[in-house]
Amino acid sequence: MNYQKIYDQIIERAKTRQLNEYKERHHIIPRCLGGSNDKTNIVELTAREHFLCHLLLCEIYPLENKLRHALFLMAIGKQKIKNKHYIIGSRIYERLKKEYSEFLTGKKQSKKTKEKKSISMRKVWKEKTVNEKSIIGIKRWKTRIENGTNKVTAIQAQNISKALKGRKIIWDQGRSKKVLQYDLENNYIREFKSANEADRFLGGKGQNVADCCKGRQKTAYGFKWKWK
């Protein structure tokens, strides 16, 4: 099959028409192959045509891993285009997963790539709410329990200890709620920066100042407690 001829036909057809429906911009010569952002190198395609063009480019340039990576991201829906209108078949999906897995096997990431991923992930997590982060954390922990990977090995413990040694921990005071301590006659005693601080100060013997502040119990450690 002449993949180049099919690709050229789709591109030429796109140059001589005007799309009024959903469309996506496509580089005729991919950036990884020296293509530019000039208007002469960009055409507007339907979502289906866009996916097919990337599929064809992978056949035309089978050794260009960046094209394979771009196609894989389109297939799993992690590209920037949110309103994609194409659905891939199970066979194509399986093929892309296998090829991408083979591409990554034994591949070492450069320092620059790691930094880019780190910046990207920090941005993603910054936009998530506390509740969303909590749900993700719970799901990951459950998965680790199911897979039996929730236990820290001796080597991992040593590495964690080395990484944290000498590190100064700064508590986020902005998220702590101050609590007030009273005796049983409602006489004010003192203020704590947080319920956890009060628990630690009084020994933390299975009681909970926060539960008292929330009204779940009347006293804790023989005292009454309230949020400030």
PyMOL commands that set and color helices and strands:
alter all, ss='L'
color gray80, all
select helices_A, chain A and resi 3-15+31-33+39-41+47-60+65-76+90-104+111-127+130-147+154-164+173-175+195-201+209-213
alter helices_A, ss='H'
color red, helices_A
select strands_A, chain A and resi 24-27+42-45+179-182+188-192+224-227
alter strands_A, ss='S'
color yellow, strands_A
deselect
rebuild
show_as cartoon
